[in-house]
Amino acid sequence: MKHTERPYQRIENYGIIGNLETVALVSLTGSIDFMCFPRFDSPTIFASLLDANQGGYFSVEPELKDYTAKQLYIPGTAILLTRYFSESGIAELTDYMPILPLEDEPDSTIVRKIKTIRGNITFKVHCVPRFDYAEAKHEAVLDEEKNEIVFTAINDGNVQLRLIADVPLQLKKKDGYAEFTLKESETAHVVLQAVRKDHTTAFANIGYYAHDTYHQTISKWRDWIGKSTYKGHYGELITRSAITLKLLTSARYGSVVAAATFGIPETPGGSRNWDYRFTWIRDAAFTMYAFLKLGFFDEATAFMDWISSLCKESQLQLLYNIDGTKSGEEQELKHLEGYKGAKPVRVGNAAAKQRQIDIYGELIDTIYIYNKSYKPITYEFWTLIQQQVECVVRDWKAPDHGIWEIRNAEREFLHTRLMCWVAMDRAIKIAEHRSFPYPEVEWQAVRDEIYTDIYHNFWNEEIGAWVQYKGAKTVDASVLLMPLTHYITPQEPRWLSTMKAIDRELRLDVLIYRYKNHLEGIDGLEGEEGTFNMCSFWYIEALAKCGQVDLAVESFEKMIGYANHLGLFSEELGMKGEHLGNFPQAFTHLALISAAVEINKQLSRQ
């Protein structure tokens, strides 16, 4: 196919469906243009989002002239509806992935229900899988009696895809195809599922997926969201963000990926293209913080089990595969052209080898909240935490690459130092709350030394703010976490002065840049970034804590206006307000939840 036939969609033109094993991105035109299979961190089977010509896709196309499309989720679920409107008819596509019982291997299934609402509409379905990041060839066999097509990657014959439908399927150049017409109120179903050779005959027929799994999936999502203890403002927004975080969480392992995708550029056409399909200790801990705030304790417990097993093995590293194994080397997929030509397309993440000492703070803060608000941790777990605290005691003065994973230099970053203080402070609080033994004099001395180091040595009198790193003359949006972590009271004169510096250097209305390091070149990368969505929500939460509740409310509601049509956010916003970076982004959604919860708390006090 030529590129003009399948143009790249805007990043925000996608919804997400998933089964807590993997996810798929569905465009406003009804095309699944990205899916890793069978896990979040597996190679793709559909990746036309990163190469329109050869990445692979799974599309449903109504033959309607000059149609417009809209998408919505069935409330309280991850079931996505795409509707097509034209003078000649209205069509509806329902997409979801059933959440099936866990077995030894994931058996991911996509159910696509196609319906004509008005008129007589012809539909074309194209299932164009491209295995192993579109590098592996495959075989395809059509069984006309069963009306199924089985796709088999040549380099892995035990992993297959099975396409079934209640309309006739055809095979065209090893791709699945169907063309059919539906009258008003008629429906058709197309299902793509993972199969293994030894299980091929064990799967249910199309009728089971067409009818039973729909109601089962609605019930599972609504039962889950019903566990939320949150009552207050912005309930629907929080629900959608919580479902998005849940979609990025592995039911099998308890880990959570930072985003569903890899390679989506942070700078249009540029090289800031990273793989976020890993579990960062930092991001996952923040995600569990959001779950705990909303009462989703099962997810937090599963993560505690996952992290405790890692703590038993060795000193924590920055990121892991979802099963807790260490990630592979960062590689470039040179055969993919990249989203709108943005190269290189990378898989793996070299940040795994960086030193980022801040991760202990985010992790121990979450453990502290878990222990305080839900379930006491065991003494055995405490001994593992002690080992991580000793890493902070040993390394807190060392420079590192920081929260933003600066690739060009190590610095003594403020955020890292702040999180070292958080790690010490929360560990002491856990120990004293539970009367656990710990080296009281040593730990308290280290905590206090870190506090004074931050207060005095990261303050720049010239600009009137705490700066990004020792000796810097610029602020960094991660400074917004100082009052959010209770290091400083939000009424402190130095903090109010720092907020003014953020307003002056990083803020555009409600949009916040994470830093302006392109002026100094310390991140070693070309291209100017967009504004960071999570930093905007940090700023809003800081406003609320400062007592500027009306401004926080107005800013929050304005920021929500930058979400896509489904309430989803990527990592950044570009010059035209377009979404940039991997999508959807867990960090943005957990920061949204945190800001909304804080605003609600402040409003309840008025």
Residue pairs with C-beta under 8 A, 6 or more apart in sequence:
1 52
1 53
2 53
3 52
3 53
6 48
6 52
6 53
6 57
7 52
8 49
8 52
8 339
8 340
9 27
9 28
9 29
9 31
9 33
9 49
10 578
10 579
11 264
11 339
11 570
11 578
11 579
11 580
11 581
11 583
12 564
12 565
12 568
12 570
12 578
12 579
12 583
13 27
13 28
13 564
14 25
14 26
14 27
14 28
14 33
14 34
14 49
14 564
14 568
14 583
15 25
15 26
15 71
15 73
15 80
15 82
15 95
15 566
15 568
16 23
16 24
16 25
16 26
16 78
16 80
16 244
16 247
16 260
16 568
16 584
17 23
17 24
17 26
17 78
17 79
17 80
17 95
17 96
17 97
17 110
17 247
18 24
18 78
18 97
18 247
18 248
18 260
19 97
19 98
19 99
19 100
19 106
19 108
19 109
20 99
20 246
20 247
20 249
20 250
20 251
20 252
21 38
21 39
21 40
21 106
21 108
21 250
21 251
21 252
22 35
22 36
22 37
22 38
22 39
22 40
22 42
22 106
22 108
23 35
23 36
23 40
23 97
23 247
23 248
23 260
24 32
24 34
24 35
24 46
24 95
24 97
24 110
25 32
25 33
25 34
25 35
25 49
25 260
25 261
25 583
26 32
26 33
26 71
26 80
26 82
26 95
27 33
28 69
28 70
28 71
28 82
28 565
29 59
29 61
29 69
29 82
30 59
30 60
30 61
30 62
30 69
30 82
30 84
30 93
31 48
31 57
31 58
31 59
31 60
31 61
32 46
32 57
32 58
32 59
32 95
32 110
33 46
33 47
33 48
33 49
33 55
33 57
34 44
34 46
34 47
34 48
34 49
34 50
34 260
34 261
35 44
35 45
35 46
35 58
35 110
36 42
36 43
36 44
36 45
36 277
37 43
37 44
37 45
37 108
37 161
37 194
38 105
38 106
38 107
38 108
38 159
38 194
39 106
39 250
39 322
40 248
40 250
40 257
40 260
40 277
40 322
41 257
41 277
41 278
41 321
41 322
43 131
43 132
43 133
44 50
44 55
44 56
44 130
44 132
44 133
44 134
45 56
45 129
45 130
45 131
45 161
46 55
46 56
46 57
46 58
46 128
46 129
46 130
47 55
47 56
47 130
47 133
47 134
47 336
48 55
48 56
48 57
49 55
49 261
49 264
49 339
50 263
50 264
50 336
50 337
50 338
50 339
50 345
51 134
51 335
51 336
51 337
51 338
52 337
53 337
54 130
54 134
54 335
54 336
55 130
55 134
55 336
56 128
56 129
56 130
56 134
57 126
57 128
58 110
58 126
58 127
58 128
58 129
58 192
59 124
59 125
59 126
59 128
60 93
60 112
60 114
60 123
60 124
60 125
60 190
61 123
61 124
61 125
61 126
62 84
62 89
62 91
62 121
62 122
62 123
63 121
63 122
63 123
63 124
64 84
64 86
64 88
64 89
64 91
64 121
65 86
65 87
65 88
66 86
66 87
67 84
67 85
67 86
68 84
68 85
68 86
69 82
69 83
69 84
69 85
70 82
70 83
70 85
70 565
71 80
71 81
71 82
71 83
71 565
71 566
72 80
72 81
72 83
72 566
73 79
73 80
73 81
73 240
73 243
73 566
74 81
74 218
75 236
75 239
76 221
76 222
76 225
76 239
76 243
77 96
77 217
77 218
77 221
77 222
77 243
78 96
78 97
78 221
78 243
78 246
78 247
79 94
79 95
79 96
79 214
79 217
79 218
79 221
80 94
80 95
80 96
80 566
81 92
81 93
81 94
81 95
82 92
82 93
82 95
83 90
83 91
83 92
83 93
83 117
84 90
84 91
84 92
84 93
88 119
88 121
89 116
89 117
89 118
89 119
89 120
89 121
90 116
90 117
90 118
90 119
91 114
91 115
91 116
91 117
91 121
91 123
91 182
92 114
92 115
92 117
93 112
93 113
93 114
93 115
94 111
94 112
94 113
94 115
94 214
95 110
95 111
95 112
95 113
96 110
96 111
96 213
96 214
96 217
97 108
97 109
97 110
97 111
97 217
98 109
98 111
98 209
98 213
98 216
98 217
99 216
99 217
99 220
99 221
99 251
100 107
100 109
102 251
102 252
105 196
106 194
106 252
107 193
107 194
107 195
107 199
108 193
108 194
109 191
109 192
109 193
109 194
109 209
109 213
110 191
110 192
110 193
111 189
111 191
111 209
111 210
111 213
111 214
112 125
112 189
112 190
112 191
112 192
113 187
113 188
113 189
113 210
113 214
114 123
114 125
114 182
114 187
114 188
114 189
114 190
115 182
115 185
115 186
115 187
115 188
116 182
116 183
116 184
116 185
116 186
116 187
117 184
117 185
118 184
119 184
120 181
120 182
120 183
120 184
121 181
121 182
122 179
122 180
122 181
123 178
123 179
123 180
123 181
123 182
123 188
124 177
124 178
124 179
125 165
125 176
125 177
125 178
125 179
125 190
126 175
126 176
126 177
127 149
127 163
127 175
127 176
127 177
127 190
127 192
128 175
128 176
129 138
129 151
129 161
129 175
130 136
130 138
131 137
131 138
131 151
131 153
131 155
131 156
132 153
132 155
132 156
133 333
133 336
133 347
134 335
134 336
135 333
135 335
136 153
136 154
136 155
136 156
137 153
137 154
138 151
138 152
138 153
138 154
138 174
139 151
139 152
139 154
139 174
140 149
140 150
140 151
140 152
140 171
140 174
140 175
140 176
141 149
141 150
141 152
142 148
142 149
142 169
142 170
142 171
143 149
143 150
146 164
147 164
147 165
147 166
147 168
147 169
147 206
148 162
148 163
148 164
148 169
149 162
149 163
149 169
149 171
149 176
150 160
150 161
150 162
150 163
150 195
150 200
151 160
151 161
151 162
151 163
151 174
151 176
152 159
152 160
153 159
153 160
157 197
158 196
158 197
159 194
159 196
160 194
160 195
160 196
160 197
160 200
161 192
161 193
161 194
161 195
162 192
162 193
162 194
162 195
162 200
162 203
163 169
163 176
163 190
163 191
163 192
164 190
164 191
164 193
164 205
164 206
164 209
165 178
165 188
165 189
165 190
165 191
165 206
166 188
166 189
166 206
166 207
166 210
167 178
167 180
167 188
167 190
168 178
168 180
169 176
169 177
169 178
170 176
170 177
170 178
170 179
171 177
178 190
180 188
182 188
187 210
189 206
189 209
189 210
191 206
191 209
191 210
193 203
195 203
221 243
224 246
224 296
225 239
225 242
225 243
227 295
227 296
227 298
228 238
228 239
228 242
228 294
228 295
228 296
229 294
229 295
230 238
230 293
230 294
230 295
230 597
232 597
232 600
232 603
232 604
233 596
233 599
233 600
233 603
234 556
234 596
234 599
234 600
237 560
237 567
237 592
237 596
238 294
238 592
238 593
238 596
238 597
240 566
240 567
240 568
241 290
241 567
241 589
241 590
241 592
241 593
242 290
242 291
242 294
242 296
242 593
244 568
244 584
244 586
244 589
245 256
245 287
245 290
245 291
245 586
245 589
245 590
245 593
246 296
246 299
247 260
248 256
248 257
248 258
248 259
248 260
248 287
248 584
248 586
249 255
249 256
249 287
249 299
250 256
250 257
250 322
252 322
252 323
253 302
253 306
253 322
253 323
253 324
254 299
254 301
254 302
254 303
254 304
254 305
254 306
255 279
255 284
255 303
255 306
255 320
255 322
255 323
255 324
256 279
256 283
256 284
256 287
256 288
256 303
256 586
257 276
257 277
257 278
257 279
257 322
257 586
258 276
258 277
258 278
258 279
258 280
258 283
258 582
258 585
258 586
258 587
259 276
259 277
259 571
259 581
259 582
259 583
259 584
259 585
259 586
260 276
260 277
260 582
260 583
260 584
261 276
261 277
261 582
261 583
262 273
262 274
262 275
262 276
262 277
262 345
262 346
262 347
262 582
263 273
263 274
263 275
263 333
263 336
263 338
263 339
263 342
263 345
263 346
263 347
263 582
264 273
264 339
264 342
264 570
264 580
264 581
264 582
264 583
265 271
265 272
265 273
265 338
265 339
265 340
265 342
265 580
265 581
266 272
266 273
266 274
266 527
266 529
266 530
266 571
266 572
266 580
266 581
267 342
267 526
267 527
267 528
267 529
267 530
267 580
268 340
268 342
268 574
268 580
269 340
269 341
269 342
270 342
270 526
270 527
271 342
271 343
271 344
271 525
271 526
271 527
272 525
272 527
272 529
273 338
273 339
273 342
273 343
273 344
273 345
273 346
274 346
274 349
274 351
274 582
275 330
275 346
275 347
275 348
275 349
276 349
276 582
276 585
278 319
278 320
278 321
278 322
278 327
278 349
278 352
279 319
279 320
279 321
279 322
280 318
280 319
280 359
281 307
281 316
281 318
281 319
281 320
281 359
281 362
281 363
282 318
282 356
282 358
282 359
282 362
282 363
282 403
283 586
283 587
283 590
284 303
284 307
285 359
285 362
285 363
285 365
285 366
286 362
286 366
286 586
286 587
286 590
286 591
287 586
287 590
288 299
288 300
288 303
288 366
288 370
289 365
289 366
289 369
289 590
289 594
290 589
290 590
290 593
290 594
291 297
291 299
291 300
292 300
292 366
292 369
292 370
292 373
292 374
293 593
293 594
293 597
294 593
294 597
297 374
297 375
300 366
300 370
300 374
301 370
301 374
301 375
304 367
304 370
304 377
304 381
306 324
307 363
308 381
308 384
309 324
310 316
310 320
310 324
311 384
311 385
311 387
311 388
312 384
315 387
315 388
315 391
316 359
316 360
316 363
316 388
316 391
317 326
317 352
318 351
318 352
318 354
318 356
318 359
319 327
319 349
319 351
319 352
320 326
320 327
321 327
326 352
327 348
327 349
327 352
328 348
329 348
329 350
330 346
330 347
330 348
330 349
330 350
331 346
331 347
331 348
332 344
332 345
332 346
333 344
333 345
333 346
333 347
334 344
334 345
336 345
337 343
338 344
338 345
350 407
351 401
351 405
351 407
354 400
354 401
354 405
355 395
355 398
355 400
355 401
355 410
356 400
356 401
356 402
356 403
356 405
356 416
357 391
357 392
357 395
357 396
357 398
357 400
357 416
357 419
357 420
358 400
358 402
358 403
358 413
358 415
358 416
358 418
358 419
358 420
359 419
360 388
360 389
360 391
360 392
360 419
360 420
360 423
361 392
361 418
361 419
361 420
361 421
361 422
361 423
361 426
361 485
362 419
362 422
363 388
363 423
364 385
364 388
364 389
364 422
364 423
364 426
364 427
364 430
365 422
365 423
365 426
365 485
367 377
367 385
367 426
367 430
368 426
368 427
368 429
368 430
370 377
371 377
371 430
371 433
371 434
372 433
376 434
377 385
377 430
377 434
379 436
382 430
382 431
382 434
382 436
385 427
385 430
386 427
386 438
388 423
389 423
389 424
389 427
389 443
392 420
392 423
392 424
392 446
393 424
393 442
393 443
393 446
396 417
396 420
396 446
396 450
397 412
398 412
399 410
399 411
399 412
399 413
400 410
400 411
400 413
400 416
401 407
401 410
402 411
402 413
402 415
402 416
402 469
403 413
403 415
403 416
403 478
404 476
404 478
404 514
404 515
404 523
406 517
406 522
406 523
406 524
407 523
407 524
407 525
408 521
408 522
408 523
408 524
408 525
409 522
409 524
411 468
411 469
411 470
411 472
411 522
412 469
412 470
413 468
413 469
413 476
414 454
414 458
414 466
414 467
414 468
414 469
414 476
414 478
414 479
415 476
415 478
415 479
415 481
417 450
417 453
417 454
417 458
418 454
418 478
418 481
418 482
418 485
418 487
419 485
420 450
421 447
421 450
421 451
421 454
421 487
422 485
422 487
424 443
424 446
424 447
424 450
425 447
427 438
427 443
428 438
428 440
428 443
428 444
428 447
430 436
431 437
431 438
431 440
451 487
454 466
454 487
455 494
457 470
458 466
458 467
458 469
458 470
459 465
459 466
459 467
459 494
460 466
460 467
460 472
460 473
462 473
463 473
463 474
463 475
463 501
464 497
464 498
464 500
464 501
465 475
465 479
465 497
465 498
465 500
465 501
465 502
466 475
466 479
466 482
466 494
466 498
467 473
467 474
467 475
467 476
468 474
468 475
468 476
468 478
468 479
468 515
468 517
469 476
474 505
474 515
474 516
474 517
474 519
474 520
475 498
475 501
475 502
475 505
475 506
475 515
476 514
476 515
477 502
477 506
477 512
477 513
477 514
477 515
477 532
477 535
477 538
477 539
478 514
478 535
478 538
479 498
479 502
480 502
480 535
480 538
480 539
480 541
480 542
481 538
482 488
482 495
482 498
483 489
483 490
483 495
483 542
483 545
483 546
484 538
484 541
484 542
484 545
484 594
488 494
488 495
489 495
490 542
490 545
490 546
490 547
491 546
491 547
495 546
496 546
499 542
499 546
502 512
502 539
505 516
506 512
506 513
506 514
506 515
506 516
506 535
507 513
507 539
508 531
509 558
510 536
510 539
510 540
510 555
510 558
510 559
511 531
511 536
511 562
511 573
512 531
512 532
512 535
512 536
512 538
512 539
513 529
513 531
513 532
513 535
514 529
514 532
514 535
517 523
518 527
518 528
518 529
529 572
529 580
530 572
530 573
530 574
530 575
530 580
530 581
531 572
531 573
532 571
532 572
533 559
533 562
533 569
533 570
533 571
533 572
533 573
533 585
533 588
533 591
534 571
534 585
534 587
534 588
534 590
534 591
536 555
536 559
537 556
537 559
537 588
537 591
537 592
537 594
537 595
538 591
538 595
539 555
540 552
540 555
540 556
540 559
540 595
540 599
541 552
541 591
541 594
541 595
541 598
541 599
543 549
543 551
543 552
543 555
544 552
544 595
544 598
544 599
544 601
544 602
545 598
545 602
547 602
549 599
549 602
549 603
549 606
552 595
552 598
552 599
552 602
553 599
553 603
556 595
556 596
556 599
560 567
560 592
562 569
562 573
562 577
563 569
564 579
568 583
568 584
568 589
569 579
569 583
569 584
569 585
569 588
569 589
569 592
570 579
570 580
570 581
570 582
570 583
570 584
570 585
570 588
571 580
571 581
571 582
571 583
571 585
571 587
571 588
572 579
572 580
572 581
573 579
573 580
574 580
